Amino acid sequence: MLDFVNFYLIPGIVIGSIYTLGAIGISLIFSILRIAHLAHGDLIALGAYFALFGVVELGWSPYMALPLAMILTAATSIGMDRLCYRPLRRMRTVMVIIASFGVALMLRSAIMLIWGPGTEVYQSGIQRPMIWAGLRLQEKHLFIVGAAVVLVALLHLFLTRTTTGKAMRAVSDDPDLARVCGIRTEAVIRAMWGVAGCLCAAAGVFLGLDTQLNPLMGFSLLLPMFAAAILGGIGKPYGAIVGGMVIGIAEEVSTYPLFGDPLVSPTYKAAIAFTLMVLMLLWRPTGLFKGRVL
Amino acid sequence: MLLEARDIHGGYGGDDVLRGVSLGVDPDQIVVIVGPNGAGKSTAMKALFGLLRVRAGSVHFDGADITRLPPEEMAPLGFAYVPQERNVFPNLTVEENLEMGAIRRPDRKRAGIERVYGLFPPLRERRQAPAGVLSGGQRQMLAVGRALMLEPRILMLDEPTAGLAPVVIDQMFDLIQEIHGSGVGILMVEQNARQALEIATHGYVLVGGANRFQGTGRELLDDEDVLRSFLGG
């Protein structure tokens, strides 16, 4: 039982936290712009590499480099929207989705050009876990889950307590009425990219902490993150929290050797997210929860 | 005239829906636009508010040309608009909806909310409820309240009584007169044309996207042609 918790459930919660942060961003972007943002994974990778810059060039710890990565990734997101998506705003949304695929390739190539195509780590060596009542707890895992909880709580406060957050929900509800009220939609979209960029950077840094960095790290996150967003109901950031956790835990737990052999070979882990996403789209395309888009 | 449209032409991108609409509103007037379905009444309002492209003609507010101004710049001028449908944010609470009405002047938020609650007491009781669960009448109150947040000088209402129960319709007309009494010019499209013209100071009859008749509310009510053609005998 403890082995199940230590080697399947805890890793599932950790990767679930990372998926959650990505999926919330995907849902937030969809709720405002009605697009599937295909560059989201590569934006996450870029965030991880921005923190690597802090670690390698400035000698900071990855935890200290997180705020730097957030600022740089938020700025990149806003700039990317200004250059690549905003000129297409009045066209059909499929144009923006295809543009986001192009942005994904550009970001990935930029990472390879700047940091090289190889694998990188923030800290080399093995961290010894603390053992607490039989639970193997690693400092980085506690940090990842704790920080994810704090970020989600801050996002909730932002959306419900600040004028900009409320305006974001208003634009998501009805963009035309928002303009009639006097809301400057473009300013709201910029703020939205800033928030999504910060969440991307956090997801990237956490993934880098948990495993390692490589230029394709974000791309491989794209499928489980979209699965998580769809599970929670795309366009509903609160649903994405549950979606991210379900996908993360399902992926890890699916490899548990309940009858001696792993239930699903770890090689097929990625198929779990895919299967859940397809089943969800067939069964309830609007997600697990009713109502409330944001 | 505080708000004045001169010979506007325009539409949604295809053929023009508006083919020469002219009208004006001052703060001491209640102006009603009547006309058959498809005459372009709602479209004219959208054109005034910058929600669709005006191909020819001009819209002036307080002497300034606002023909090409985007809709989000109207509220700060003192020009407010309540669309016919989808005029509240269903997932925002009542109070958050009102807050959105004052987004360009946060300093006036508190006073505005109190004023609207004073005008529509039921909204105060439901301040934390999502607007999507309100009754039709309350939702309409909220939509009007939101538009009043910045104390506009001109308030444009598109079918404010659509879908309301007869008792609530009477209340709504009383309210519109009360709002007008506080110095707000009203421009409205109304399906209850007869009732609307009773309280109107001026009326315009639109047909085929152009002005057909205009006059005081009384003149239109007394006009045989108008009566027969548009007010159902």
Interface residues (C-beta under 8 A of the other chain):
Chain A: T163 K166 A167 R169 A170 S172 D173 D174 D176 L177 A178 R179 V180 C181 G182 I183 R184 T185 G291 R292 V293 L294
Chain B: F49 L51 P70 P71 E72 E73 M74 A75 P76 Y81 P83 R86 N87 V88 F89 P90 N91 L92 E96 E99 M100 G101 I103 R104 P106 R146 L150
